[in-house]
Amino acid sequence: MSGSAALPLGLGRALRAQARAAIGDLPLAGVCVAALVLSASIGASMPGDVAAAPDEAKAAIAAPLSTVLAVYAAVMAAIYGSFRYTIDRRGGVVAQRATLQPRRWALAARIPFTALGGALVGMAALLGGRAAVAATLGLHGLEPADVGAAAIVGAAAAVWGLSVGLLVQAHLPSLFVAPLSLSAALLVAAPWPAVAAWFPLPTLLRAADLDLAPLGITAAVGPEPAAAVALAAAWIVAVLTAGATSFLRRDLR
């Protein structure tokens, strides 16, 4: 078999293996339920005494919710991305597949399925929050921009979590390191908003065209939306490159 034919074949086998694993992806189901419940609790905390107010007033009150839900989606998706890899590693799945297919194809096939799972987590967070807002404020419907932002943020955050899992390897530590490394800007935003605006999570949110004001970061600081897209991509590529390099070079046990 020629080299040109072997490469797609190897990737195809890896993609089929990931597709079979995705059918019974219990971590994804669990994280989606958690994201749904957590975001619903946020939406339910909206003041119910304004339910009789005009729609414009209710929309203004609920406007920051899109950013808040995106933050929760990012955190939960990062946990999913890390958890989905480390649980396979702990169970010996990663080492077993490494004996059947080149590691680079196994990793390349894992990335899109991780991103897809993260997008679903983002959608679950959005739906939970919006369902609660519909019940408390009577605001119904989803804006296409919010749907797209939730999917983009969730997918990117899941790839971030996968990358951290590849670096940390240990199951429990990566569950903390993945979301904390992504959301570190939340700790810096209050004292140094101009610095926090350049961190991974704010740049990702701004790249998804979300308002950072609920995080204490004004539009006057940080990269412009177009530059935020490039910077967010650079953050993701950098951490994924580090994780992939570690994965391809180390011994698997």
C-alpha positions in Angstrom: 0.0 0.0 0.0 1.4 3.4 -0.9 2.1 6.1 1.6 -0.5 8.4 0.1 -3.2 5.7 0.5 -2.1 4.7 4.0 -2.5 8.1 5.6 -6.2 8.5 4.9 -6.8 4.9 5.9 -5.1 5.4 9.2 -7.1 8.6 9.9 -10.3 6.9 8.8 -9.8 4.1 11.3 -9.1 6.5 14.0 -12.3 8.5 13.2 -14.4 5.4 13.2 -13.1 4.5 16.6 -13.9 7.9 17.9 -17.4 7.8 16.4 -18.1 4.4 18.1 -16.9 5.9 21.4 -19.1 9.0 20.9 -22.3 6.8 20.7 -22.0 5.9 24.4 -20.2 9.1 25.6 -21.4 9.1 29.2 -19.0 11.9 30.2 -20.7 14.1 27.6 -24.1 13.3 28.8 -23.1 14.0 32.5 -21.5 17.3 31.7 -24.4 18.4 29.5 -26.8 17.7 32.4 -24.6 19.6 34.8 -24.3 22.5 32.5 -28.1 22.6 32.0 -28.8 22.5 35.7 -26.1 25.1 36.6 -27.2 27.5 33.9 -30.8 27.1 34.8 -30.0 28.1 38.3 -28.4 31.3 37.0 -31.4 32.1 34.8 -33.8 31.4 37.7 -32.0 34.0 39.9 -33.2 36.8 37.6 -35.6 39.1 39.5 -39.1 37.8 39.0 -40.7 41.0 40.1 -40.0 42.5 36.7 -42.0 39.9 34.8 -44.7 42.5 34.2 -42.3 45.1 32.9 -42.1 46.1 29.2 -40.2 43.7 27.0 -37.5 46.3 26.4 -36.8 46.5 30.2 -36.8 42.7 30.6 -34.5 42.3 27.6 -32.0 44.9 29.1 -32.0 43.0 32.4 -31.4 39.6 30.7 -28.8 41.0 28.2 -25.7 40.2 30.4 -27.0 36.6 30.7 -25.5 35.6 27.3 -22.0 36.3 28.5 -22.5 34.7 31.9 -23.9 31.6 30.3 -21.0 31.5 27.8 -18.6 31.6 30.7 -20.3 28.6 32.4 -20.4 26.9 29.0 -16.6 27.4 28.6 -15.8 26.1 32.1 -18.0 23.0 31.7 -16.7 22.3 28.2 -13.1 22.6 29.4 -13.9 20.0 32.1 -15.5 17.8 29.5 -12.5 18.0 27.1 -10.1 17.1 29.9 -12.3 14.4 31.4 -13.0 12.7 28.1 -9.3 12.2 27.5 -8.1 11.4 31.0 -10.8 8.8 31.6 -9.7 7.0 28.4 -6.1 7.2 29.5 -6.9 5.9 33.0 -8.9 3.1 31.6 -6.1 2.0 29.2 -8.1 3.0 26.1 -5.4 5.4 24.9 -2.6 2.9 25.3 -4.6 0.2 23.6 -5.3 2.3 20.6 -1.7 3.4 20.3 -0.8 -0.2 19.6 -3.4 -0.4 16.8 -2.9 3.0 15.0 -0.3 5.8 14.9 -0.7 8.2 17.8 -0.9 11.2 15.5 -4.0 9.9 13.8 -5.6 8.9 17.2 -5.1 12.5 18.4 -6.2 14.1 15.1 -9.4 12.1 15.2 -10.1 12.9 18.9 -10.0 16.7 18.3 -13.1 17.2 16.2 -15.2 14.9 18.4 -14.0 16.7 21.4 -15.0 20.0 19.8 -18.4 18.7 18.8 -19.0 17.5 22.4 -18.0 20.9 23.7 -20.4 22.6 21.3 -23.2 20.4 22.7 -22.2 21.4 26.3 -22.4 25.0 25.2 -25.8 24.5 23.8 -27.0 22.8 27.0 -25.8 25.7 29.1 -27.5 28.2 26.8 -30.8 26.2 26.8 -30.8 25.8 30.5 -30.4 29.5 31.2 -32.8 30.6 28.5 -35.5 28.1 29.7 -35.2 29.6 33.2 -35.4 33.1 31.9 -38.5 32.2 29.9 -40.1 30.9 33.1 -39.2 33.9 35.3 -39.3 36.8 32.9 -41.5 35.5 30.1 -38.8 36.1 27.5 -39.0 33.4 24.8 -36.9 32.5 21.8 -33.2 32.2 21.0 -31.2 34.6 19.0 -29.1 32.9 16.3 -26.0 34.9 17.4 -26.4 33.5 21.0 -26.6 29.9 19.6 -23.6 30.4 17.5 -21.6 32.0 20.3 -22.4 29.2 22.7 -21.4 26.5 20.2 -18.1 28.3 19.3 -17.1 29.0 22.9 -18.0 25.4 24.0 -16.1 23.8 21.1 -13.0 25.9 21.6 -13.1 25.4 25.4 -13.4 21.6 25.0 -10.3 21.6 22.8 -8.5 23.7 25.5 -9.5 21.1 28.1 -8.3 18.3 25.9 -4.9 20.0 25.5 -4.6 20.5 29.2 -5.5 16.9 29.8 -2.7 15.9 27.4 -0.2 17.9 29.4 -1.3 17.1 32.9 -2.3 13.5 32.2 -3.4 12.8 35.8 -7.2 12.5 35.9 -8.2 14.6 39.0 -5.6 17.4 38.7 -6.6 18.0 35.1 -10.2 18.5 36.0 -9.2 21.5 38.1 -6.3 22.8 35.9 -8.3 22.8 32.7 -11.1 25.1 33.7 -8.9 27.3 36.0 -6.3 27.8 33.3 -9.0 29.0 30.9 -10.9 31.1 33.3 -8.0 32.7 35.2 -9.0 36.1 33.7 -12.0 36.1 36.0 -9.6 36.4 39.0 -7.7 39.2 37.3 -10.5 41.2 35.8 -11.5 43.2 38.9 -8.1 44.6 39.7 -6.6 44.6 36.2 -9.3 44.6 33.5 -6.9 45.9 30.8 -4.6 42.9 31.4 -7.4 40.3 31.8 -8.9 41.4 28.4 -5.9 39.7 26.7 -6.4 36.3 28.5 -7.8 33.2 26.7 -11.4 33.4 28.0 -12.1 37.1 27.4 -10.5 36.9 23.9 -12.6 33.9 23.1 -15.8 35.6 24.3 -15.0 38.7 22.4 -14.2 36.6 19.3 -17.7 35.2 19.6 -19.0 38.8 19.6 -20.1 38.7 23.3 -20.0 41.7 25.6 -17.4 41.6 28.3 -19.0 44.2 30.4 -20.5 41.6 32.8 -16.9 40.5 33.5 -15.9 44.1 34.3 -14.0 44.5 31.1 -15.1 47.4 28.9 -14.9 47.6 25.2 -12.1 50.2 25.5 -9.5 47.7 26.6 -8.2 44.6 25.0 -8.1 43.5 21.4 -10.7 44.6 18.8 -13.2 41.8 17.8 -11.2 41.0 14.6 -7.9 40.8 16.5 -9.6 38.8 19.2 -10.5 36.1 16.7 -6.8 35.7 15.8 -5.6 35.9 19.4 -8.1 33.4 20.6 -7.1 31.0 17.8 -3.4 31.6 18.8 -4.2 30.7 22.4 -5.9 27.5 21.4 -3.3 26.5 18.9 -0.5 27.1 21.4 -1.9 25.0 24.2 -3.0 22.3 21.7 0.5 22.2 20.2 2.1 21.8 23.6 -0.4 19.1 24.6 0.1 17.2 21.3 3.9 17.4 21.5 3.7 16.0 25.0 1.4 13.2 23.9 3.4 12.2 20.9 6.7 12.1 22.7 6.0 10.4 26.0 5.5 6.8 27.0 2.0 5.6 27.5 1.1 3.3 30.4 
